[in-house]
Amino acid sequence: MANDYDIYLDDNAFTTAESEMVALKKRVEELKKKLEKMYSDLSNALVTPAGKAIELKAGKVLIKPIEDLSLVIQHVSDTLNEIIGTGYYKDVWVKFDELNQNINFN
């Protein structure tokens, strides 16, 4: 039962989003490596307790959120891979249509 309010799920858009997630994850990993090297170089240049503190803080303050972001990107990518081309949401819309048809407003 089609109407003006139907929702259309575009597998091409999901595929595009998934490939962009893969590219984003690679960029995040490259950023993480650059930041780790930068902080390692900085802490090695400062062979003092301050240098060690910079290295420790970098891991907690800067590197950890990037690792967390990478996990989120991976989860989104995995989810997109799961739903692409499988009709994953099709059953939801079939059940919705059935429910909609069975509702009696009188």
Distance bins in CASP14 RR format, pairs under 12 A and 6 or more apart:
PFRMAT RR
TARGET T0000
AUTHOR 0000-0000-0000
RMODE 2
METHOD distances of the structure
MODEL  1
1 93 0 0 0 0 0 1 0 0 0 0 0
1 94 0 0 0 0 0 1 0 0 0 0 0
1 96 0 0 0 0 0 1 0 0 0 0 0
1 97 1 0 1 0 0 0 0 0 0 0 0
1 98 0 0 0 0 1 0 0 0 0 0 0
1 99 0 0 0 0 0 1 0 0 0 0 0
1 100 1 0 0 1 0 0 0 0 0 0 0
1 101 1 0 0 1 0 0 0 0 0 0 0
2 8 0 0 0 0 0 1 0 0 0 0 0
2 93 0 0 0 0 0 1 0 0 0 0 0
2 97 0 0 0 0 1 0 0 0 0 0 0
3 97 0 0 0 0 0 1 0 0 0 0 0
3 100 0 0 0 0 1 0 0 0 0 0 0
5 93 0 0 0 0 0 1 0 0 0 0 0
5 96 0 0 0 0 0 1 0 0 0 0 0
5 97 0 0 0 0 0 1 0 0 0 0 0
5 100 0 0 0 0 0 1 0 0 0 0 0
6 93 0 0 0 0 1 0 0 0 0 0 0
6 96 0 0 0 0 0 1 0 0 0 0 0
6 97 0 0 0 0 1 0 0 0 0 0 0
6 100 0 0 0 0 0 1 0 0 0 0 0
7 89 0 0 0 0 1 0 0 0 0 0 0
7 90 0 0 0 0 0 1 0 0 0 0 0
7 92 0 0 0 0 1 0 0 0 0 0 0
7 93 1 0 0 1 0 0 0 0 0 0 0
7 96 0 0 0 0 1 0 0 0 0 0 0
7 97 0 0 0 0 0 1 0 0 0 0 0
8 14 0 0 0 0 0 1 0 0 0 0 0
8 89 0 0 0 0 0 1 0 0 0 0 0
8 90 0 0 0 0 0 1 0 0 0 0 0
8 93 0 0 0 0 1 0 0 0 0 0 0
9 15 0 0 0 0 0 1 0 0 0 0 0
9 17 0 0 0 0 0 1 0 0 0 0 0
9 80 0 0 0 0 0 1 0 0 0 0 0
9 83 0 0 0 0 1 0 0 0 0 0 0
9 84 0 0 0 0 0 1 0 0 0 0 0
9 85 0 0 0 0 1 0 0 0 0 0 0
9 86 0 0 0 0 0 1 0 0 0 0 0
9 87 0 0 0 0 1 0 0 0 0 0 0
9 88 0 0 0 0 1 0 0 0 0 0 0
9 89 1 0 1 0 0 0 0 0 0 0 0
9 90 0 0 0 0 1 0 0 0 0 0 0
9 92 0 0 0 0 1 0 0 0 0 0 0
9 93 0 0 0 0 1 0 0 0 0 0 0
10 16 0 0 0 0 1 0 0 0 0 0 0
10 17 0 0 0 0 1 0 0 0 0 0 0
10 83 0 0 0 0 0 1 0 0 0 0 0
10 84 0 0 0 0 0 1 0 0 0 0 0
10 85 0 0 0 0 0 1 0 0 0 0 0
10 89 0 0 0 0 0 1 0 0 0 0 0
11 17 0 0 0 0 0 1 0 0 0 0 0
11 18 0 0 0 0 0 1 0 0 0 0 0
11 80 0 0 0 0 0 1 0 0 0 0 0
11 81 0 0 0 0 0 1 0 0 0 0 0
11 83 0 0 0 0 1 0 0 0 0 0 0
11 84 1 0 1 0 0 0 0 0 0 0 0
11 85 1 0 1 0 0 0 0 0 0 0 0
11 86 0 0 0 0 1 0 0 0 0 0 0
11 87 0 0 0 0 1 0 0 0 0 0 0
11 88 0 0 0 0 1 0 0 0 0 0 0
11 89 0 0 0 0 0 1 0 0 0 0 0
11 90 0 0 0 0 0 1 0 0 0 0 0
12 18 0 0 0 0 0 1 0 0 0 0 0
12 19 0 0 0 0 0 1 0 0 0 0 0
12 84 0 0 0 0 1 0 0 0 0 0 0
12 85 0 0 0 0 0 1 0 0 0 0 0
13 19 0 0 0 0 0 1 0 0 0 0 0
13 20 0 0 0 0 0 1 0 0 0 0 0
13 80 0 0 0 0 1 0 0 0 0 0 0
13 83 0 0 0 0 0 1 0 0 0 0 0
13 84 0 0 0 0 1 0 0 0 0 0 0
13 85 0 0 0 0 0 1 0 0 0 0 0
14 20 0 0 0 0 0 1 0 0 0 0 0
14 21 0 0 0 0 0 1 0 0 0 0 0
14 76 0 0 0 0 0 1 0 0 0 0 0
14 77 0 0 0 0 0 1 0 0 0 0 0
14 79 0 0 0 0 1 0 0 0 0 0 0
14 80 1 0 1 0 0 0 0 0 0 0 0
14 81 0 0 0 0 1 0 0 0 0 0 0
14 82 0 0 0 0 0 1 0 0 0 0 0
14 83 1 0 0 1 0 0 0 0 0 0 0
14 84 1 0 1 0 0 0 0 0 0 0 0
14 85 1 0 0 1 0 0 0 0 0 0 0
14 86 0 0 0 0 0 1 0 0 0 0 0
14 87 0 0 0 0 0 1 0 0 0 0 0
14 88 0 0 0 0 1 0 0 0 0 0 0
14 89 0 0 0 0 0 1 0 0 0 0 0
15 21 0 0 0 0 0 1 0 0 0 0 0
15 22 0 0 0 0 0 1 0 0 0 0 0
15 77 0 0 0 0 0 1 0 0 0 0 0
15 80 1 0 0 1 0 0 0 0 0 0 0
15 81 0 0 0 0 1 0 0 0 0 0 0
15 83 0 0 0 0 0 1 0 0 0 0 0
15 84 1 0 1 0 0 0 0 0 0 0 0
15 85 0 0 0 0 1 0 0 0 0 0 0
16 22 0 0 0 0 0 1 0 0 0 0 0
16 23 0 0 0 0 0 1 0 0 0 0 0
16 80 0 0 0 0 1 0 0 0 0 0 0
16 84 0 0 0 0 0 1 0 0 0 0 0
17 23 0 0 0 0 0 1 0 0 0 0 0
17 24 0 0 0 0 0 1 0 0 0 0 0
17 73 0 0 0 0 0 1 0 0 0 0 0
17 76 0 0 0 0 1 0 0 0 0 0 0
17 77 0 0 0 0 1 0 0 0 0 0 0
17 79 0 0 0 0 0 1 0 0 0 0 0
17 80 1 0 1 0 0 0 0 0 0 0 0
17 81 0 0 0 0 0 1 0 0 0 0 0
17 83 0 0 0 0 0 1 0 0 0 0 0
17 84 0 0 0 0 1 0 0 0 0 0 0
18 24 0 0 0 0 0 1 0 0 0 0 0
18 25 0 0 0 0 0 1 0 0 0 0 0
18 73 0 0 0 0 0 1 0 0 0 0 0
18 74 0 0 0 0 0 1 0 0 0 0 0
18 76 0 0 0 0 1 0 0 0 0 0 0
18 77 1 0 1 0 0 0 0 0 0 0 0
18 78 0 0 0 0 1 0 0 0 0 0 0
18 79 0 0 0 0 1 0 0 0 0 0 0
18 80 1 1 0 0 0 0 0 0 0 0 0
18 81 1 0 0 1 0 0 0 0 0 0 0
18 82 0 0 0 0 1 0 0 0 0 0 0
18 83 0 0 0 0 1 0 0 0 0 0 0
18 84 1 0 0 1 0 0 0 0 0 0 0
18 85 0 0 0 0 0 1 0 0 0 0 0
19 25 0 0 0 0 0 1 0 0 0 0 0
19 26 0 0 0 0 0 1 0 0 0 0 0
19 77 0 0 0 0 1 0 0 0 0 0 0
19 80 0 0 0 0 1 0 0 0 0 0 0
19 81 0 0 0 0 0 1 0 0 0 0 0
19 84 0 0 0 0 0 1 0 0 0 0 0
20 26 0 0 0 0 0 1 0 0 0 0 0
20 27 0 0 0 0 0 1 0 0 0 0 0
20 73 0 0 0 0 1 0 0 0 0 0 0
20 76 0 0 0 0 0 1 0 0 0 0 0
20 77 0 0 0 0 1 0 0 0 0 0 0
20 80 0 0 0 0 1 0 0 0 0 0 0
21 27 0 0 0 0 0 1 0 0 0 0 0
21 28 0 0 0 0 0 1 0 0 0 0 0
21 69 0 0 0 0 0 1 0 0 0 0 0
21 70 0 0 0 0 0 1 0 0 0 0 0
21 72 0 0 0 0 1 0 0 0 0 0 0
21 73 1 0 1 0 0 0 0 0 0 0 0
21 74 0 0 0 0 1 0 0 0 0 0 0
21 75 0 0 0 0 1 0 0 0 0 0 0
21 76 1 0 1 0 0 0 0 0 0 0 0
21 77 1 0 1 0 0 0 0 0 0 0 0
21 78 0 0 0 0 1 0 0 0 0 0 0
21 79 0 0 0 0 1 0 0 0 0 0 0
21 80 1 0 0 1 0 0 0 0 0 0 0
21 81 0 0 0 0 1 0 0 0 0 0 0
21 84 0 0 0 0 0 1 0 0 0 0 0
22 28 0 0 0 0 0 1 0 0 0 0 0
22 29 0 0 0 0 0 1 0 0 0 0 0
22 70 0 0 0 0 0 1 0 0 0 0 0
22 73 0 0 0 0 1 0 0 0 0 0 0
22 74 0 0 0 0 1 0 0 0 0 0 0
22 76 0 0 0 0 0 1 0 0 0 0 0
22 77 1 0 0 1 0 0 0 0 0 0 0
22 78 0 0 0 0 0 1 0 0 0 0 0
22 80 0 0 0 0 1 0 0 0 0 0 0
22 81 0 0 0 0 1 0 0 0 0 0 0
23 29 0 0 0 0 0 1 0 0 0 0 0
23 30 0 0 0 0 0 1 0 0 0 0 0
23 73 0 0 0 0 1 0 0 0 0 0 0
23 77 0 0 0 0 0 1 0 0 0 0 0
24 30 0 0 0 0 0 1 0 0 0 0 0
24 31 0 0 0 0 0 1 0 0 0 0 0
24 69 0 0 0 0 1 0 0 0 0 0 0
24 70 0 0 0 0 1 0 0 0 0 0 0
24 72 0 0 0 0 0 1 0 0 0 0 0
24 73 1 0 1 0 0 0 0 0 0 0 0
24 74 0 0 0 0 0 1 0 0 0 0 0
24 76 0 0 0 0 1 0 0 0 0 0 0
24 77 0 0 0 0 1 0 0 0 0 0 0
24 80 0 0 0 0 0 1 0 0 0 0 0
25 31 0 0 0 0 0 1 0 0 0 0 0
25 32 0 0 0 0 0 1 0 0 0 0 0
25 66 0 0 0 0 0 1 0 0 0 0 0
25 67 0 0 0 0 0 1 0 0 0 0 0
25 69 0 0 0 0 1 0 0 0 0 0 0
25 70 1 0 0 1 0 0 0 0 0 0 0
25 71 0 0 0 0 1 0 0 0 0 0 0
25 72 0 0 0 0 1 0 0 0 0 0 0
25 73 1 0 1 0 0 0 0 0 0 0 0
25 74 1 0 0 1 0 0 0 0 0 0 0
25 75 0 0 0 0 0 1 0 0 0 0 0
25 76 0 0 0 0 1 0 0 0 0 0 0
25 77 1 0 0 1 0 0 0 0 0 0 0
25 78 0 0 0 0 0 1 0 0 0 0 0
26 32 0 0 0 0 0 1 0 0 0 0 0
26 33 0 0 0 0 0 1 0 0 0 0 0
26 70 0 0 0 0 1 0 0 0 0 0 0
26 73 0 0 0 0 1 0 0 0 0 0 0
26 74 0 0 0 0 0 1 0 0 0 0 0
26 77 0 0 0 0 0 1 0 0 0 0 0
27 33 0 0 0 0 0 1 0 0 0 0 0
27 34 0 0 0 0 0 1 0 0 0 0 0
27 66 0 0 0 0 0 1 0 0 0 0 0
27 69 0 0 0 0 0 1 0 0 0 0 0
27 70 0 0 0 0 0 1 0 0 0 0 0
27 73 0 0 0 0 1 0 0 0 0 0 0
28 34 0 0 0 0 0 1 0 0 0 0 0
28 35 0 0 0 0 0 1 0 0 0 0 0
28 63 0 0 0 0 0 1 0 0 0 0 0
28 65 0 0 0 0 0 1 0 0 0 0 0
28 66 1 0 0 1 0 0 0 0 0 0 0
28 67 0 0 0 0 1 0 0 0 0 0 0
28 68 0 0 0 0 0 1 0 0 0 0 0
28 69 1 0 1 0 0 0 0 0 0 0 0
28 70 1 0 1 0 0 0 0 0 0 0 0
28 71 0 0 0 0 0 1 0 0 0 0 0
28 72 0 0 0 0 1 0 0 0 0 0 0
28 73 1 0 0 1 0 0 0 0 0 0 0
28 74 0 0 0 0 1 0 0 0 0 0 0
28 77 0 0 0 0 0 1 0 0 0 0 0
29 35 0 0 0 0 0 1 0 0 0 0 0
29 36 0 0 0 0 0 1 0 0 0 0 0
29 63 0 0 0 0 0 1 0 0 0 0 0
29 66 0 0 0 0 1 0 0 0 0 0 0
29 67 0 0 0 0 1 0 0 0 0 0 0
29 69 0 0 0 0 0 1 0 0 0 0 0
29 70 1 0 0 1 0 0 0 0 0 0 0
29 71 0 0 0 0 0 1 0 0 0 0 0
29 73 0 0 0 0 1 0 0 0 0 0 0
29 74 0 0 0 0 0 1 0 0 0 0 0
30 36 0 0 0 0 0 1 0 0 0 0 0
30 37 0 0 0 0 0 1 0 0 0 0 0
30 66 0 0 0 0 0 1 0 0 0 0 0
30 70 0 0 0 0 0 1 0 0 0 0 0
31 37 0 0 0 0 0 1 0 0 0 0 0
31 38 0 0 0 0 0 1 0 0 0 0 0
31 62 0 0 0 0 1 0 0 0 0 0 0
31 63 0 0 0 0 1 0 0 0 0 0 0
31 65 0 0 0 0 0 1 0 0 0 0 0
31 66 1 0 0 1 0 0 0 0 0 0 0
31 67 0 0 0 0 0 1 0 0 0 0 0
31 69 0 0 0 0 1 0 0 0 0 0 0
31 70 0 0 0 0 1 0 0 0 0 0 0
31 73 0 0 0 0 0 1 0 0 0 0 0
32 38 0 0 0 0 0 1 0 0 0 0 0
32 39 0 0 0 0 0 1 0 0 0 0 0
32 58 0 0 0 0 0 1 0 0 0 0 0
32 59 0 0 0 0 0 1 0 0 0 0 0
32 62 0 0 0 0 1 0 0 0 0 0 0
32 63 1 0 0 1 0 0 0 0 0 0 0
32 64 0 0 0 0 0 1 0 0 0 0 0
32 65 0 0 0 0 1 0 0 0 0 0 0
32 66 1 0 1 0 0 0 0 0 0 0 0
32 67 1 0 0 1 0 0 0 0 0 0 0
32 68 0 0 0 0 0 1 0 0 0 0 0
32 69 0 0 0 0 1 0 0 0 0 0 0
32 70 1 0 0 1 0 0 0 0 0 0 0
32 71 0 0 0 0 0 1 0 0 0 0 0
32 73 0 0 0 0 0 1 0 0 0 0 0
33 39 0 0 0 0 0 1 0 0 0 0 0
33 40 0 0 0 0 0 1 0 0 0 0 0
33 63 0 0 0 0 0 1 0 0 0 0 0
33 66 0 0 0 0 1 0 0 0 0 0 0
33 67 0 0 0 0 0 1 0 0 0 0 0
33 70 0 0 0 0 0 1 0 0 0 0 0
34 40 0 0 0 0 0 1 0 0 0 0 0
34 41 0 0 0 0 0 1 0 0 0 0 0
34 58 0 0 0 0 0 1 0 0 0 0 0
34 62 0 0 0 0 0 1 0 0 0 0 0
34 63 0 0 0 0 0 1 0 0 0 0 0
34 66 0 0 0 0 0 1 0 0 0 0 0
35 41 0 0 0 0 0 1 0 0 0 0 0
35 42 0 0 0 0 0 1 0 0 0 0 0
35 55 0 0 0 0 0 1 0 0 0 0 0
35 58 1 0 0 1 0 0 0 0 0 0 0
35 59 0 0 0 0 1 0 0 0 0 0 0
35 61 0 0 0 0 0 1 0 0 0 0 0
35 62 1 0 1 0 0 0 0 0 0 0 0
35 63 1 0 0 1 0 0 0 0 0 0 0
35 64 0 0 0 0 0 1 0 0 0 0 0
35 65 0 0 0 0 0 1 0 0 0 0 0
35 66 1 0 0 1 0 0 0 0 0 0 0
35 67 0 0 0 0 0 1 0 0 0 0 0
36 42 0 0 0 0 0 1 0 0 0 0 0
36 43 0 0 0 0 0 1 0 0 0 0 0
36 55 0 0 0 0 1 0 0 0 0 0 0
36 58 1 0 0 1 0 0 0 0 0 0 0
36 59 0 0 0 0 1 0 0 0 0 0 0
36 62 0 0 0 0 1 0 0 0 0 0 0
36 63 1 0 0 1 0 0 0 0 0 0 0
36 64 0 0 0 0 0 1 0 0 0 0 0
36 66 0 0 0 0 1 0 0 0 0 0 0
36 67 0 0 0 0 0 1 0 0 0 0 0
37 43 0 0 0 0 0 1 0 0 0 0 0
37 44 0 0 0 0 0 1 0 0 0 0 0
37 55 0 0 0 0 0 1 0 0 0 0 0
37 58 0 0 0 0 0 1 0 0 0 0 0
37 63 0 0 0 0 0 1 0 0 0 0 0
38 44 0 0 0 0 0 1 0 0 0 0 0
38 45 0 0 0 0 0 1 0 0 0 0 0
38 54 0 0 0 0 0 1 0 0 0 0 0
38 55 0 0 0 0 0 1 0 0 0 0 0
38 58 0 0 0 0 1 0 0 0 0 0 0
38 59 0 0 0 0 0 1 0 0 0 0 0
38 62 0 0 0 0 1 0 0 0 0 0 0
38 63 0 0 0 0 0 1 0 0 0 0 0
39 45 0 0 0 0 0 1 0 0 0 0 0
39 46 0 0 0 0 0 1 0 0 0 0 0
39 51 0 0 0 0 1 0 0 0 0 0 0
39 52 0 0 0 0 0 1 0 0 0 0 0
39 53 0 0 0 0 0 1 0 0 0 0 0
39 54 1 0 0 1 0 0 0 0 0 0 0
39 55 1 0 1 0 0 0 0 0 0 0 0
39 56 0 0 0 0 1 0 0 0 0 0 0
39 57 0 0 0 0 1 0 0 0 0 0 0
39 58 1 1 0 0 0 0 0 0 0 0 0
39 59 1 0 0 1 0 0 0 0 0 0 0
39 60 0 0 0 0 0 1 0 0 0 0 0
39 61 0 0 0 0 1 0 0 0 0 0 0
39 62 1 0 0 1 0 0 0 0 0 0 0
39 63 1 0 0 1 0 0 0 0 0 0 0
39 66 0 0 0 0 0 1 0 0 0 0 0
40 46 0 0 0 0 0 1 0 0 0 0 0
40 51 0 0 0 0 0 1 0 0 0 0 0
40 52 0 0 0 0 0 1 0 0 0 0 0
40 54 0 0 0 0 1 0 0 0 0 0 0
40 55 1 0 0 1 0 0 0 0 0 0 0
40 56 0 0 0 0 0 1 0 0 0 0 0
40 58 0 0 0 0 1 0 0 0 0 0 0
40 59 0 0 0 0 0 1 0 0 0 0 0
40 63 0 0 0 0 0 1 0 0 0 0 0
41 51 0 0 0 0 0 1 0 0 0 0 0
41 54 0 0 0 0 0 1 0 0 0 0 0
41 55 0 0 0 0 0 1 0 0 0 0 0
41 58 0 0 0 0 0 1 0 0 0 0 0
42 48 0 0 0 0 0 1 0 0 0 0 0
42 50 0 0 0 0 0 1 0 0 0 0 0
42 51 1 0 0 1 0 0 0 0 0 0 0
42 52 0 0 0 0 0 1 0 0 0 0 0
42 53 0 0 0 0 0 1 0 0 0 0 0
42 54 1 0 1 0 0 0 0 0 0 0 0
42 55 1 0 0 1 0 0 0 0 0 0 0
42 57 0 0 0 0 0 1 0 0 0 0 0
42 58 0 0 0 0 1 0 0 0 0 0 0
42 62 0 0 0 0 0 1 0 0 0 0 0
43 49 0 0 0 0 0 1 0 0 0 0 0
43 50 0 0 0 0 1 0 0 0 0 0 0
43 51 1 0 1 0 0 0 0 0 0 0 0
43 52 1 0 0 1 0 0 0 0 0 0 0
43 53 0 0 0 0 1 0 0 0 0 0 0
43 54 1 0 1 0 0 0 0 0 0 0 0
43 55 1 1 0 0 0 0 0 0 0 0 0
43 56 0 0 0 0 1 0 0 0 0 0 0
43 57 0 0 0 0 1 0 0 0 0 0 0
43 58 1 0 0 1 0 0 0 0 0 0 0
43 59 0 0 0 0 0 1 0 0 0 0 0
44 51 0 0 0 0 1 0 0 0 0 0 0
44 52 0 0 0 0 0 1 0 0 0 0 0
44 54 0 0 0 0 0 1 0 0 0 0 0
44 55 0 0 0 0 1 0 0 0 0 0 0
45 51 1 0 0 1 0 0 0 0 0 0 0
45 52 0 0 0 0 0 1 0 0 0 0 0
45 54 0 0 0 0 1 0 0 0 0 0 0
45 55 0 0 0 0 0 1 0 0 0 0 0
46 52 0 0 0 0 1 0 0 0 0 0 0
46 53 0 0 0 0 1 0 0 0 0 0 0
46 54 1 0 0 1 0 0 0 0 0 0 0
46 55 0 0 0 0 1 0 0 0 0 0 0
47 54 0 0 0 0 0 1 0 0 0 0 0
47 55 0 0 0 0 0 1 0 0 0 0 0
48 54 0 0 0 0 1 0 0 0 0 0 0
48 55 0 0 0 0 0 1 0 0 0 0 0
49 55 0 0 0 0 0 1 0 0 0 0 0
49 56 0 0 0 0 0 1 0 0 0 0 0
50 56 0 0 0 0 0 1 0 0 0 0 0
50 57 0 0 0 0 0 1 0 0 0 0 0
51 57 0 0 0 0 1 0 0 0 0 0 0
51 58 0 0 0 0 1 0 0 0 0 0 0
52 58 0 0 0 0 0 1 0 0 0 0 0
53 59 0 0 0 0 0 1 0 0 0 0 0
53 60 0 0 0 0 0 1 0 0 0 0 0
53 61 0 0 0 0 0 1 0 0 0 0 0
54 60 0 0 0 0 0 1 0 0 0 0 0
54 61 0 0 0 0 0 1 0 0 0 0 0
54 62 0 0 0 0 0 1 0 0 0 0 0
55 61 0 0 0 0 0 1 0 0 0 0 0
55 62 0 0 0 0 0 1 0 0 0 0 0
55 63 0 0 0 0 0 1 0 0 0 0 0
56 62 0 0 0 0 0 1 0 0 0 0 0
56 63 0 0 0 0 0 1 0 0 0 0 0
56 64 0 0 0 0 0 1 0 0 0 0 0
57 63 0 0 0 0 1 0 0 0 0 0 0
57 64 0 0 0 0 0 1 0 0 0 0 0
58 64 0 0 0 0 1 0 0 0 0 0 0
58 65 0 0 0 0 0 1 0 0 0 0 0
58 66 0 0 0 0 0 1 0 0 0 0 0
59 65 0 0 0 0 1 0 0 0 0 0 0
59 66 0 0 0 0 1 0 0 0 0 0 0
59 67 0 0 0 0 1 0 0 0 0 0 0
59 68 0 0 0 0 0 1 0 0 0 0 0
60 66 0 0 0 0 0 1 0 0 0 0 0
60 67 0 0 0 0 0 1 0 0 0 0 0
60 68 0 0 0 0 0 1 0 0 0 0 0
62 68 0 0 0 0 0 1 0 0 0 0 0
62 69 0 0 0 0 0 1 0 0 0 0 0
63 69 0 0 0 0 0 1 0 0 0 0 0
63 70 0 0 0 0 0 1 0 0 0 0 0
64 70 0 0 0 0 0 1 0 0 0 0 0
64 71 0 0 0 0 0 1 0 0 0 0 0
65 71 0 0 0 0 0 1 0 0 0 0 0
65 72 0 0 0 0 0 1 0 0 0 0 0
66 72 0 0 0 0 0 1 0 0 0 0 0
66 73 0 0 0 0 0 1 0 0 0 0 0
67 73 0 0 0 0 0 1 0 0 0 0 0
67 74 0 0 0 0 0 1 0 0 0 0 0
68 74 0 0 0 0 0 1 0 0 0 0 0
68 75 0 0 0 0 0 1 0 0 0 0 0
69 75 0 0 0 0 0 1 0 0 0 0 0
69 76 0 0 0 0 0 1 0 0 0 0 0
70 76 0 0 0 0 0 1 0 0 0 0 0
70 77 0 0 0 0 0 1 0 0 0 0 0
71 77 0 0 0 0 0 1 0 0 0 0 0
71 78 0 0 0 0 0 1 0 0 0 0 0
72 78 0 0 0 0 0 1 0 0 0 0 0
72 79 0 0 0 0 0 1 0 0 0 0 0
73 79 0 0 0 0 0 1 0 0 0 0 0
73 80 0 0 0 0 0 1 0 0 0 0 0
74 80 0 0 0 0 0 1 0 0 0 0 0
74 81 0 0 0 0 0 1 0 0 0 0 0
75 81 0 0 0 0 0 1 0 0 0 0 0
75 82 0 0 0 0 0 1 0 0 0 0 0
76 82 0 0 0 0 0 1 0 0 0 0 0
76 83 0 0 0 0 0 1 0 0 0 0 0
77 83 0 0 0 0 0 1 0 0 0 0 0
77 84 0 0 0 0 0 1 0 0 0 0 0
78 84 0 0 0 0 0 1 0 0 0 0 0
79 86 0 0 0 0 0 1 0 0 0 0 0
79 88 0 0 0 0 1 0 0 0 0 0 0
79 89 0 0 0 0 0 1 0 0 0 0 0
80 86 0 0 0 0 0 1 0 0 0 0 0
80 88 0 0 0 0 0 1 0 0 0 0 0
81 88 0 0 0 0 0 1 0 0 0 0 0
82 88 1 0 0 1 0 0 0 0 0 0 0
82 89 0 0 0 0 0 1 0 0 0 0 0
83 89 1 0 0 1 0 0 0 0 0 0 0
83 90 0 0 0 0 0 1 0 0 0 0 0
83 91 0 0 0 0 0 1 0 0 0 0 0
83 92 0 0 0 0 0 1 0 0 0 0 0
87 93 0 0 0 0 1 0 0 0 0 0 0
87 94 0 0 0 0 0 1 0 0 0 0 0
89 95 0 0 0 0 0 1 0 0 0 0 0
89 96 0 0 0 0 1 0 0 0 0 0 0
90 96 0 0 0 0 0 1 0 0 0 0 0
90 97 0 0 0 0 0 1 0 0 0 0 0
91 97 0 0 0 0 0 1 0 0 0 0 0
91 98 0 0 0 0 0 1 0 0 0 0 0
92 98 0 0 0 0 0 1 0 0 0 0 0
92 99 0 0 0 0 0 1 0 0 0 0 0
93 99 0 0 0 0 0 1 0 0 0 0 0
93 100 0 0 0 0 0 1 0 0 0 0 0
94 100 0 0 0 0 0 1 0 0 0 0 0
94 101 0 0 0 0 0 1 0 0 0 0 0
95 101 0 0 0 0 0 1 0 0 0 0 0
95 102 0 0 0 0 0 1 0 0 0 0 0
96 102 0 0 0 0 0 1 0 0 0 0 0
96 103 0 0 0 0 0 1 0 0 0 0 0
97 103 0 0 0 0 0 1 0 0 0 0 0
END
